[in-house]
Amino acid sequence: MATYRQIQLHIKDQHGYSAQTCWIADVMAEHGLTKRIAPNRIDPTRREKPCPLGKRKDVEDALRHFNMI
């Protein structure tokens, strides 16, 4: 399993922008890859910064590159 930093670097190399870790966490949660909810999360029912629709495909491609989905 790749780290968030490795996923960010892959997205930066392939697409030229830095993905936020909250975007990666949002996409991973949708695919059932998260194990728990962070104890410091403000509202457990929603995300503060969900992944934008235009960036979601790039994050999913990076997760596929690392065989995570």
mmJSON file of the N, C-alpha and C atoms, coordinates in Angstrom:
{"data_MODEL":{"atom_site":{
"group_PDB":["ATOM","ATOM","ATOM","ATOM","ATOM","ATOM","ATOM","ATOM","ATOM","ATOM","ATOM","ATOM","ATOM","ATOM","ATOM","ATOM","ATOM","ATOM","ATOM","ATOM","ATOM","ATOM","ATOM","ATOM","ATOM","ATOM","ATOM","ATOM","ATOM","ATOM","ATOM","ATOM","ATOM","ATOM","ATOM","ATOM","ATOM","ATOM","ATOM","ATOM","ATOM","ATOM","ATOM","ATOM","ATOM","ATOM","ATOM","ATOM","ATOM","ATOM","ATOM","ATOM","ATOM","ATOM","ATOM","ATOM","ATOM","ATOM","ATOM","ATOM","ATOM","ATOM","ATOM","ATOM","ATOM","ATOM","ATOM","ATOM","ATOM","ATOM","ATOM","ATOM","ATOM","ATOM","ATOM","ATOM","ATOM","ATOM","ATOM","ATOM","ATOM","ATOM","ATOM","ATOM","ATOM","ATOM","ATOM","ATOM","ATOM","ATOM","ATOM","ATOM","ATOM","ATOM","ATOM","ATOM","ATOM","ATOM","ATOM","ATOM","ATOM","ATOM","ATOM","ATOM","ATOM","ATOM","ATOM","ATOM","ATOM","ATOM","ATOM","ATOM","ATOM","ATOM","ATOM","ATOM","ATOM","ATOM","ATOM","ATOM","ATOM","ATOM","ATOM","ATOM","ATOM","ATOM","ATOM","ATOM","ATOM","ATOM","ATOM","ATOM","ATOM","ATOM","ATOM","ATOM","ATOM","ATOM","ATOM","ATOM","ATOM","ATOM","ATOM","ATOM","ATOM","ATOM","ATOM","ATOM","ATOM","ATOM","ATOM","ATOM","ATOM","ATOM","ATOM","ATOM","ATOM","ATOM","ATOM","ATOM","ATOM","ATOM","ATOM","ATOM","ATOM","ATOM","ATOM","ATOM","ATOM","ATOM","ATOM","ATOM","ATOM","ATOM","ATOM","ATOM","ATOM","ATOM","ATOM","ATOM","ATOM","ATOM","ATOM","ATOM","ATOM","ATOM","ATOM","ATOM","ATOM","ATOM","ATOM","ATOM","ATOM","ATOM","ATOM","ATOM","ATOM","ATOM","ATOM","ATOM","ATOM","ATOM","ATOM","ATOM","ATOM","ATOM","ATOM"],
"id":[1,2,3,4,5,6,7,8,9,10,11,12,13,14,15,16,17,18,19,20,21,22,23,24,25,26,27,28,29,30,31,32,33,34,35,36,37,38,39,40,41,42,43,44,45,46,47,48,49,50,51,52,53,54,55,56,57,58,59,60,61,62,63,64,65,66,67,68,69,70,71,72,73,74,75,76,77,78,79,80,81,82,83,84,85,86,87,88,89,90,91,92,93,94,95,96,97,98,99,100,101,102,103,104,105,106,107,108,109,110,111,112,113,114,115,116,117,118,119,120,121,122,123,124,125,126,127,128,129,130,131,132,133,134,135,136,137,138,139,140,141,142,143,144,145,146,147,148,149,150,151,152,153,154,155,156,157,158,159,160,161,162,163,164,165,166,167,168,169,170,171,172,173,174,175,176,177,178,179,180,181,182,183,184,185,186,187,188,189,190,191,192,193,194,195,196,197,198,199,200,201,202,203,204,205,206,207],
"type_symbol":["N","C","C","N","C","C","N","C","C","N","C","C","N","C","C","N","C","C","N","C","C","N","C","C","N","C","C","N","C","C","N","C","C","N","C","C","N","C","C","N","C","C","N","C","C","N","C","C","N","C","C","N","C","C","N","C","C","N","C","C","N","C","C","N","C","C","N","C","C","N","C","C","N","C","C","N","C","C","N","C","C","N","C","C","N","C","C","N","C","C","N","C","C","N","C","C","N","C","C","N","C","C","N","C","C","N","C","C","N","C","C","N","C","C","N","C","C","N","C","C","N","C","C","N","C","C","N","C","C","N","C","C","N","C","C","N","C","C","N","C","C","N","C","C","N","C","C","N","C","C","N","C","C","N","C","C","N","C","C","N","C","C","N","C","C","N","C","C","N","C","C","N","C","C","N","C","C","N","C","C","N","C","C","N","C","C","N","C","C","N","C","C","N","C","C","N","C","C","N","C","C","N","C","C","N","C","C"],
"label_atom_id":["N","CA","C","N","CA","C","N","CA","C","N","CA","C","N","CA","C","N","CA","C","N","CA","C","N","CA","C","N","CA","C","N","CA","C","N","CA","C","N","CA","C","N","CA","C","N","CA","C","N","CA","C","N","CA","C","N","CA","C","N","CA","C","N","CA","C","N","CA","C","N","CA","C","N","CA","C","N","CA","C","N","CA","C","N","CA","C","N","CA","C","N","CA","C","N","CA","C","N","CA","C","N","CA","C","N","CA","C","N","CA","C","N","CA","C","N","CA","C","N","CA","C","N","CA","C","N","CA","C","N","CA","C","N","CA","C","N","CA","C","N","CA","C","N","CA","C","N","CA","C","N","CA","C","N","CA","C","N","CA","C","N","CA","C","N","CA","C","N","CA","C","N","CA","C","N","CA","C","N","CA","C","N","CA","C","N","CA","C","N","CA","C","N","CA","C","N","CA","C","N","CA","C","N","CA","C","N","CA","C","N","CA","C","N","CA","C","N","CA","C","N","CA","C","N","CA","C","N","CA","C","N","CA","C","N","CA","C","N","CA","C"],
"label_alt_id":[null,null,null,null,null,null,null,null,null,null,null,null,null,null,null,null,null,null,null,null,null,null,null,null,null,null,null,null,null,null,null,null,null,null,null,null,null,null,null,null,null,null,null,null,null,null,null,null,null,null,null,null,null,null,null,null,null,null,null,null,null,null,null,null,null,null,null,null,null,null,null,null,null,null,null,null,null,null,null,null,null,null,null,null,null,null,null,null,null,null,null,null,null,null,null,null,null,null,null,null,null,null,null,null,null,null,null,null,null,null,null,null,null,null,null,null,null,null,null,null,null,null,null,null,null,null,null,null,null,null,null,null,null,null,null,null,null,null,null,null,null,null,null,null,null,null,null,null,null,null,null,null,null,null,null,null,null,null,null,null,null,null,null,null,null,null,null,null,null,null,null,null,null,null,null,null,null,null,null,null,null,null,null,null,null,null,null,null,null,null,null,null,null,null,null,null,null,null,null,null,null,null,null,null,null,null,null],
"label_comp_id":["MET","MET","MET","ALA","ALA","ALA","THR","THR","THR","TYR","TYR","TYR","ARG","ARG","ARG","GLN","GLN","GLN","ILE","ILE","ILE","GLN","GLN","GLN","LEU","LEU","LEU","HIS","HIS","HIS","ILE","ILE","ILE","LYS","LYS","LYS","ASP","ASP","ASP","GLN","GLN","GLN","HIS","HIS","HIS","GLY","GLY","GLY","TYR","TYR","TYR","SER","SER","SER","ALA","ALA","ALA","GLN","GLN","GLN","THR","THR","THR","CYS","CYS","CYS","TRP","TRP","TRP","ILE","ILE","ILE","ALA","ALA","ALA","ASP","ASP","ASP","VAL","VAL","VAL","MET","MET","MET","ALA","ALA","ALA","GLU","GLU","GLU","HIS","HIS","HIS","GLY","GLY","GLY","LEU","LEU","LEU","THR","THR","THR","LYS","LYS","LYS","ARG","ARG","ARG","ILE","ILE","ILE","ALA","ALA","ALA","PRO","PRO","PRO","ASN","ASN","ASN","ARG","ARG","ARG","ILE","ILE","ILE","ASP","ASP","ASP","PRO","PRO","PRO","THR","THR","THR","ARG","ARG","ARG","ARG","ARG","ARG","GLU","GLU","GLU","LYS","LYS","LYS","PRO","PRO","PRO","CYS","CYS","CYS","PRO","PRO","PRO","LEU","LEU","LEU","GLY","GLY","GLY","LYS","LYS","LYS","ARG","ARG","ARG","LYS","LYS","LYS","ASP","ASP","ASP","VAL","VAL","VAL","GLU","GLU","GLU","ASP","ASP","ASP","ALA","ALA","ALA","LEU","LEU","LEU","ARG","ARG","ARG","HIS","HIS","HIS","PHE","PHE","PHE","ASN","ASN","ASN","MET","MET","MET","ILE","ILE","ILE"],
"label_asym_id":["A","A","A","A","A","A","A","A","A","A","A","A","A","A","A","A","A","A","A","A","A","A","A","A","A","A","A","A","A","A","A","A","A","A","A","A","A","A","A","A","A","A","A","A","A","A","A","A","A","A","A","A","A","A","A","A","A","A","A","A","A","A","A","A","A","A","A","A","A","A","A","A","A","A","A","A","A","A","A","A","A","A","A","A","A","A","A","A","A","A","A","A","A","A","A","A","A","A","A","A","A","A","A","A","A","A","A","A","A","A","A","A","A","A","A","A","A","A","A","A","A","A","A","A","A","A","A","A","A","A","A","A","A","A","A","A","A","A","A","A","A","A","A","A","A","A","A","A","A","A","A","A","A","A","A","A","A","A","A","A","A","A","A","A","A","A","A","A","A","A","A","A","A","A","A","A","A","A","A","A","A","A","A","A","A","A","A","A","A","A","A","A","A","A","A","A","A","A","A","A","A","A","A","A","A","A","A"],
"label_entity_id":["1","1","1","1","1","1","1","1","1","1","1","1","1","1","1","1","1","1","1","1","1","1","1","1","1","1","1","1","1","1","1","1","1","1","1","1","1","1","1","1","1","1","1","1","1","1","1","1","1","1","1","1","1","1","1","1","1","1","1","1","1","1","1","1","1","1","1","1","1","1","1","1","1","1","1","1","1","1","1","1","1","1","1","1","1","1","1","1","1","1","1","1","1","1","1","1","1","1","1","1","1","1","1","1","1","1","1","1","1","1","1","1","1","1","1","1","1","1","1","1","1","1","1","1","1","1","1","1","1","1","1","1","1","1","1","1","1","1","1","1","1","1","1","1","1","1","1","1","1","1","1","1","1","1","1","1","1","1","1","1","1","1","1","1","1","1","1","1","1","1","1","1","1","1","1","1","1","1","1","1","1","1","1","1","1","1","1","1","1","1","1","1","1","1","1","1","1","1","1","1","1","1","1","1","1","1","1"],
"label_seq_id":[1,1,1,2,2,2,3,3,3,4,4,4,5,5,5,6,6,6,7,7,7,8,8,8,9,9,9,10,10,10,11,11,11,12,12,12,13,13,13,14,14,14,15,15,15,16,16,16,17,17,17,18,18,18,19,19,19,20,20,20,21,21,21,22,22,22,23,23,23,24,24,24,25,25,25,26,26,26,27,27,27,28,28,28,29,29,29,30,30,30,31,31,31,32,32,32,33,33,33,34,34,34,35,35,35,36,36,36,37,37,37,38,38,38,39,39,39,40,40,40,41,41,41,42,42,42,43,43,43,44,44,44,45,45,45,46,46,46,47,47,47,48,48,48,49,49,49,50,50,50,51,51,51,52,52,52,53,53,53,54,54,54,55,55,55,56,56,56,57,57,57,58,58,58,59,59,59,60,60,60,61,61,61,62,62,62,63,63,63,64,64,64,65,65,65,66,66,66,67,67,67,68,68,68,69,69,69],
"pdbx_PDB_ins_code":[null,null,null,null,null,null,null,null,null,null,null,null,null,null,null,null,null,null,null,null,null,null,null,null,null,null,null,null,null,null,null,null,null,null,null,null,null,null,null,null,null,null,null,null,null,null,null,null,null,null,null,null,null,null,null,null,null,null,null,null,null,null,null,null,null,null,null,null,null,null,null,null,null,null,null,null,null,null,null,null,null,null,null,null,null,null,null,null,null,null,null,null,null,null,null,null,null,null,null,null,null,null,null,null,null,null,null,null,null,null,null,null,null,null,null,null,null,null,null,null,null,null,null,null,null,null,null,null,null,null,null,null,null,null,null,null,null,null,null,null,null,null,null,null,null,null,null,null,null,null,null,null,null,null,null,null,null,null,null,null,null,null,null,null,null,null,null,null,null,null,null,null,null,null,null,null,null,null,null,null,null,null,null,null,null,null,null,null,null,null,null,null,null,null,null,null,null,null,null,null,null,null,null,null,null,null,null],
"Cartn_x":[0.841,0.0,0.889,0.547,1.327,0.947,1.886,1.61,0.942,0.352,-0.278,0.761,1.971,3.041,3.38,3.464,3.757,2.643,1.401,0.268,0.322,0.623,0.733,1.831,2.984,4.089,3.73,3.034,2.623,1.668,0.713,-0.232,0.5,1.45,2.211,3.03,3.657,4.449,3.578,2.421,1.567,0.679,0.205,-0.809,-0.396,0.725,1.257,0.657,-0.065,-0.574,-0.45,-0.492,-0.389,-1.787,-2.063,-3.357,-3.33,-4.416,-4.512,-4.787,-4.263,-4.457,-5.935,-6.71,-8.139,-8.856,-8.368,-8.947,-8.671,-7.439,-7.057,-7.891,-8.041,-8.83,-10.286,-10.832,-12.219,-12.416,-11.534,-11.649,-11.423,-10.445,-10.189,-11.395,-12.058,-13.236,-14.373,-14.531,-15.581,-15.34,-14.081,-13.739,-13.563,-13.874,-13.817,-12.423,-11.471,-10.085,-9.697,-10.593,-10.262,-10.676,-9.92,-10.169,-10.96,-10.86,-11.529,-11.768,-12.508,-12.736,-11.772,-11.112,-10.138,-10.819,-10.175,-10.798,-10.97,-10.197,-10.307,-11.221,-11.946,-12.846,-14.029,-14.335,-15.36,-16.753,-17.107,-18.425,-18.231,-18.522,-18.277,-19.136,-20.195,-21.086,-20.7,-19.783,-19.398,-17.934,-17.393,-15.997,-15.932,-14.877,-14.665,-14.288,-13.385,-12.92,-13.017,-14.183,-14.277,-13.492,-13.15,-12.376,-13.219,-12.707,-13.447,-13.65,-14.766,-15.087,-14.017,-13.424,-12.405,-11.1,-10.852,-9.604,-9.79,-11.03,-11.327,-10.73,-10.832,-10.302,-8.79,-8.09,-6.636,-6.24,-6.977,-6.681,-6.961,-8.075,-8.389,-7.335,-6.847,-5.787,-4.521,-4.186,-3.005,-3.197,-4.396,-4.664,-4.582,-5.046,-4.921,-3.455,-2.67,-1.246,-0.555,-0.959,-0.365,-1.152,-2.06,-2.864,-3.644,-4.182,-4.971,-6.464,-6.886,-8.279,-8.281],
"Cartn_y":[-1.174,0.0,1.243,2.174,3.406,4.408,5.276,6.343,7.512,8.39,9.579,10.388,10.476,11.244,10.638,9.308,8.658,8.927,8.89,9.168,10.618,11.548,12.961,13.173,12.555,12.707,12.134,11.004,10.402,11.341,11.912,12.838,14.078,14.578,15.761,15.454,14.28,13.899,13.709,13.09,12.759,13.919,14.733,15.732,17.171,17.36,18.696,19.514,18.906,19.646,18.778,19.411,18.69,18.392,17.127,16.724,16.882,17.349,17.472,16.098,15.875,14.576,14.307,15.349,15.144,14.642,15.015,14.49,12.998,12.609,11.198,10.403,10.928,10.25,10.105,11.114,11.073,9.96,9.878,8.848,7.459,7.344,6.051,5.599,6.515,6.165,5.676,6.283,5.848,4.434,4.028,2.68,1.706,2.145,1.272,0.967,1.857,1.606,2.237,2.98,3.577,2.62,2.621,1.687,2.307,3.629,4.285,5.753,6.412,7.855,8.534,9.568,10.283,10.853,10.748,11.244,12.765,13.491,14.954,15.471,14.583,14.995,15.767,16.903,17.794,17.182,16.736,16.148,14.794,13.694,12.365,12.04,12.809,12.483,13.149,14.119,14.777,15.188,15.47,15.893,17.41,17.993,19.433,19.801,19.02,19.291,18.008,17.704,16.515,16.719,15.638,15.698,16.329,17.349,17.95,16.931,17.05,16.09,16.057,17.19,17.247,16.564,16.391,15.781,14.315,13.89,12.536,11.457,11.638,10.636,10.503,11.616,11.576,10.833,11.065,10.374,8.88,8.535,7.118,6.455,7.164,6.613,6.346,7.245,7.047,5.839,5.675,4.51,3.216,3.256,2.07,1.785,2.835,2.669,1.899,2.168,1.489,0.234,-0.222,-1.436,-1.397,-0.242,-0.107,-0.269,-0.025,-0.267,-1.044],
"Cartn_z":[0.0,0.0,0.0,-0.833,-0.97,0.121,0.449,1.411,0.686,1.478,0.89,0.117,0.641,-0.016,-1.375,-1.46,-2.738,-3.745,-3.281,-4.168,-4.64,-3.728,-4.102,-5.141,-4.945,-5.897,-7.261,-7.282,-8.556,-9.301,-8.591,-9.225,-9.729,-8.948,-9.374,-10.631,-10.687,-11.86,-13.094,-12.928,-14.063,-14.52,-13.565,-13.9,-13.596,-12.897,-12.693,-11.566,-10.657,-9.499,-8.254,-7.101,-5.834,-5.309,-5.104,-4.552,-3.039,-2.479,-1.027,-0.42,0.781,1.426,1.701,1.944,2.197,0.941,-0.238,-1.474,-1.578,-1.264,-1.326,-0.326,0.886,1.917,1.489,0.841,0.38,-0.643,-1.616,-2.653,-2.051,-1.155,-0.518,0.3,0.987,1.783,0.893,-0.272,-1.19,-1.703,-1.749,-2.206,-1.041,0.172,1.336,1.838,1.61,2.0,3.331,3.958,5.253,6.36,7.434,8.523,9.672,9.824,10.949,10.62,11.492,11.385,12.343,11.901,12.725,13.972,15.127,16.357,16.395,15.612,15.603,14.495,13.851,12.78,13.36,12.777,13.315,13.184,11.997,11.759,11.081,11.776,11.193,9.977,9.729,8.621,7.302,7.339,6.084,6.126,4.954,4.826,4.696,5.264,5.141,3.71,3.11,1.75,0.922,0.375,-0.476,-1.771,-2.402,-3.64,-4.752,-5.439,-6.552,-7.678,-8.358,-9.413,-10.502,-10.815,-11.856,-11.481,-10.194,-9.72,-9.332,-9.144,-8.672,-9.578,-10.884,-11.817,-11.668,-11.479,-11.317,-10.044,-8.961,-7.703,-7.855,-8.505,-8.719,-9.6,-10.616,-11.468,-10.666,-9.751,-8.905,-7.991,-7.444,-6.593,-7.401,-8.637,-9.509,-9.828,-10.026,-10.316,-9.191,-7.952,-6.798,-6.4,-7.263,-7.043,-5.735,-5.422,-4.195,-4.474,-5.714,-6.105,-7.4],
"occupancy":[1.0,1.0,1.0,1.0,1.0,1.0,1.0,1.0,1.0,1.0,1.0,1.0,1.0,1.0,1.0,1.0,1.0,1.0,1.0,1.0,1.0,1.0,1.0,1.0,1.0,1.0,1.0,1.0,1.0,1.0,1.0,1.0,1.0,1.0,1.0,1.0,1.0,1.0,1.0,1.0,1.0,1.0,1.0,1.0,1.0,1.0,1.0,1.0,1.0,1.0,1.0,1.0,1.0,1.0,1.0,1.0,1.0,1.0,1.0,1.0,1.0,1.0,1.0,1.0,1.0,1.0,1.0,1.0,1.0,1.0,1.0,1.0,1.0,1.0,1.0,1.0,1.0,1.0,1.0,1.0,1.0,1.0,1.0,1.0,1.0,1.0,1.0,1.0,1.0,1.0,1.0,1.0,1.0,1.0,1.0,1.0,1.0,1.0,1.0,1.0,1.0,1.0,1.0,1.0,1.0,1.0,1.0,1.0,1.0,1.0,1.0,1.0,1.0,1.0,1.0,1.0,1.0,1.0,1.0,1.0,1.0,1.0,1.0,1.0,1.0,1.0,1.0,1.0,1.0,1.0,1.0,1.0,1.0,1.0,1.0,1.0,1.0,1.0,1.0,1.0,1.0,1.0,1.0,1.0,1.0,1.0,1.0,1.0,1.0,1.0,1.0,1.0,1.0,1.0,1.0,1.0,1.0,1.0,1.0,1.0,1.0,1.0,1.0,1.0,1.0,1.0,1.0,1.0,1.0,1.0,1.0,1.0,1.0,1.0,1.0,1.0,1.0,1.0,1.0,1.0,1.0,1.0,1.0,1.0,1.0,1.0,1.0,1.0,1.0,1.0,1.0,1.0,1.0,1.0,1.0,1.0,1.0,1.0,1.0,1.0,1.0,1.0,1.0,1.0,1.0,1.0,1.0],
"B_iso_or_equiv":[0.0,0.0,0.0,0.0,0.0,0.0,0.0,0.0,0.0,0.0,0.0,0.0,0.0,0.0,0.0,0.0,0.0,0.0,0.0,0.0,0.0,0.0,0.0,0.0,0.0,0.0,0.0,0.0,0.0,0.0,0.0,0.0,0.0,0.0,0.0,0.0,0.0,0.0,0.0,0.0,0.0,0.0,0.0,0.0,0.0,0.0,0.0,0.0,0.0,0.0,0.0,0.0,0.0,0.0,0.0,0.0,0.0,0.0,0.0,0.0,0.0,0.0,0.0,0.0,0.0,0.0,0.0,0.0,0.0,0.0,0.0,0.0,0.0,0.0,0.0,0.0,0.0,0.0,0.0,0.0,0.0,0.0,0.0,0.0,0.0,0.0,0.0,0.0,0.0,0.0,0.0,0.0,0.0,0.0,0.0,0.0,0.0,0.0,0.0,0.0,0.0,0.0,0.0,0.0,0.0,0.0,0.0,0.0,0.0,0.0,0.0,0.0,0.0,0.0,0.0,0.0,0.0,0.0,0.0,0.0,0.0,0.0,0.0,0.0,0.0,0.0,0.0,0.0,0.0,0.0,0.0,0.0,0.0,0.0,0.0,0.0,0.0,0.0,0.0,0.0,0.0,0.0,0.0,0.0,0.0,0.0,0.0,0.0,0.0,0.0,0.0,0.0,0.0,0.0,0.0,0.0,0.0,0.0,0.0,0.0,0.0,0.0,0.0,0.0,0.0,0.0,0.0,0.0,0.0,0.0,0.0,0.0,0.0,0.0,0.0,0.0,0.0,0.0,0.0,0.0,0.0,0.0,0.0,0.0,0.0,0.0,0.0,0.0,0.0,0.0,0.0,0.0,0.0,0.0,0.0,0.0,0.0,0.0,0.0,0.0,0.0,0.0,0.0,0.0,0.0,0.0,0.0],
"pdbx_formal_charge":[null,null,null,null,null,null,null,null,null,null,null,null,null,null,null,null,null,null,null,null,null,null,null,null,null,null,null,null,null,null,null,null,null,null,null,null,null,null,null,null,null,null,null,null,null,null,null,null,null,null,null,null,null,null,null,null,null,null,null,null,null,null,null,null,null,null,null,null,null,null,null,null,null,null,null,null,null,null,null,null,null,null,null,null,null,null,null,null,null,null,null,null,null,null,null,null,null,null,null,null,null,null,null,null,null,null,null,null,null,null,null,null,null,null,null,null,null,null,null,null,null,null,null,null,null,null,null,null,null,null,null,null,null,null,null,null,null,null,null,null,null,null,null,null,null,null,null,null,null,null,null,null,null,null,null,null,null,null,null,null,null,null,null,null,null,null,null,null,null,null,null,null,null,null,null,null,null,null,null,null,null,null,null,null,null,null,null,null,null,null,null,null,null,null,null,null,null,null,null,null,null,null,null,null,null,null,null],
"auth_seq_id":[1,1,1,2,2,2,3,3,3,4,4,4,5,5,5,6,6,6,7,7,7,8,8,8,9,9,9,10,10,10,11,11,11,12,12,12,13,13,13,14,14,14,15,15,15,16,16,16,17,17,17,18,18,18,19,19,19,20,20,20,21,21,21,22,22,22,23,23,23,24,24,24,25,25,25,26,26,26,27,27,27,28,28,28,29,29,29,30,30,30,31,31,31,32,32,32,33,33,33,34,34,34,35,35,35,36,36,36,37,37,37,38,38,38,39,39,39,40,40,40,41,41,41,42,42,42,43,43,43,44,44,44,45,45,45,46,46,46,47,47,47,48,48,48,49,49,49,50,50,50,51,51,51,52,52,52,53,53,53,54,54,54,55,55,55,56,56,56,57,57,57,58,58,58,59,59,59,60,60,60,61,61,61,62,62,62,63,63,63,64,64,64,65,65,65,66,66,66,67,67,67,68,68,68,69,69,69],
"auth_comp_id":["MET","MET","MET","ALA","ALA","ALA","THR","THR","THR","TYR","TYR","TYR","ARG","ARG","ARG","GLN","GLN","GLN","ILE","ILE","ILE","GLN","GLN","GLN","LEU","LEU","LEU","HIS","HIS","HIS","ILE","ILE","ILE","LYS","LYS","LYS","ASP","ASP","ASP","GLN","GLN","GLN","HIS","HIS","HIS","GLY","GLY","GLY","TYR","TYR","TYR","SER","SER","SER","ALA","ALA","ALA","GLN","GLN","GLN","THR","THR","THR","CYS","CYS","CYS","TRP","TRP","TRP","ILE","ILE","ILE","ALA","ALA","ALA","ASP","ASP","ASP","VAL","VAL","VAL","MET","MET","MET","ALA","ALA","ALA","GLU","GLU","GLU","HIS","HIS","HIS","GLY","GLY","GLY","LEU","LEU","LEU","THR","THR","THR","LYS","LYS","LYS","ARG","ARG","ARG","ILE","ILE","ILE","ALA","ALA","ALA","PRO","PRO","PRO","ASN","ASN","ASN","ARG","ARG","ARG","ILE","ILE","ILE","ASP","ASP","ASP","PRO","PRO","PRO","THR","THR","THR","ARG","ARG","ARG","ARG","ARG","ARG","GLU","GLU","GLU","LYS","LYS","LYS","PRO","PRO","PRO","CYS","CYS","CYS","PRO","PRO","PRO","LEU","LEU","LEU","GLY","GLY","GLY","LYS","LYS","LYS","ARG","ARG","ARG","LYS","LYS","LYS","ASP","ASP","ASP","VAL","VAL","VAL","GLU","GLU","GLU","ASP","ASP","ASP","ALA","ALA","ALA","LEU","LEU","LEU","ARG","ARG","ARG","HIS","HIS","HIS","PHE","PHE","PHE","ASN","ASN","ASN","MET","MET","MET","ILE","ILE","ILE"],
"auth_asym_id":["A","A","A","A","A","A","A","A","A","A","A","A","A","A","A","A","A","A","A","A","A","A","A","A","A","A","A","A","A","A","A","A","A","A","A","A","A","A","A","A","A","A","A","A","A","A","A","A","A","A","A","A","A","A","A","A","A","A","A","A","A","A","A","A","A","A","A","A","A","A","A","A","A","A","A","A","A","A","A","A","A","A","A","A","A","A","A","A","A","A","A","A","A","A","A","A","A","A","A","A","A","A","A","A","A","A","A","A","A","A","A","A","A","A","A","A","A","A","A","A","A","A","A","A","A","A","A","A","A","A","A","A","A","A","A","A","A","A","A","A","A","A","A","A","A","A","A","A","A","A","A","A","A","A","A","A","A","A","A","A","A","A","A","A","A","A","A","A","A","A","A","A","A","A","A","A","A","A","A","A","A","A","A","A","A","A","A","A","A","A","A","A","A","A","A","A","A","A","A","A","A","A","A","A","A","A","A"],
"auth_atom_id":["N","CA","C","N","CA","C","N","CA","C","N","CA","C","N","CA","C","N","CA","C","N","CA","C","N","CA","C","N","CA","C","N","CA","C","N","CA","C","N","CA","C","N","CA","C","N","CA","C","N","CA","C","N","CA","C","N","CA","C","N","CA","C","N","CA","C","N","CA","C","N","CA","C","N","CA","C","N","CA","C","N","CA","C","N","CA","C","N","CA","C","N","CA","C","N","CA","C","N","CA","C","N","CA","C","N","CA","C","N","CA","C","N","CA","C","N","CA","C","N","CA","C","N","CA","C","N","CA","C","N","CA","C","N","CA","C","N","CA","C","N","CA","C","N","CA","C","N","CA","C","N","CA","C","N","CA","C","N","CA","C","N","CA","C","N","CA","C","N","CA","C","N","CA","C","N","CA","C","N","CA","C","N","CA","C","N","CA","C","N","CA","C","N","CA","C","N","CA","C","N","CA","C","N","CA","C","N","CA","C","N","CA","C","N","CA","C","N","CA","C","N","CA","C","N","CA","C","N","CA","C","N","CA","C","N","CA","C","N","CA","C"],
"pdbx_PDB_model_num":[1,1,1,1,1,1,1,1,1,1,1,1,1,1,1,1,1,1,1,1,1,1,1,1,1,1,1,1,1,1,1,1,1,1,1,1,1,1,1,1,1,1,1,1,1,1,1,1,1,1,1,1,1,1,1,1,1,1,1,1,1,1,1,1,1,1,1,1,1,1,1,1,1,1,1,1,1,1,1,1,1,1,1,1,1,1,1,1,1,1,1,1,1,1,1,1,1,1,1,1,1,1,1,1,1,1,1,1,1,1,1,1,1,1,1,1,1,1,1,1,1,1,1,1,1,1,1,1,1,1,1,1,1,1,1,1,1,1,1,1,1,1,1,1,1,1,1,1,1,1,1,1,1,1,1,1,1,1,1,1,1,1,1,1,1,1,1,1,1,1,1,1,1,1,1,1,1,1,1,1,1,1,1,1,1,1,1,1,1,1,1,1,1,1,1,1,1,1,1,1,1,1,1,1,1,1,1]
}}}
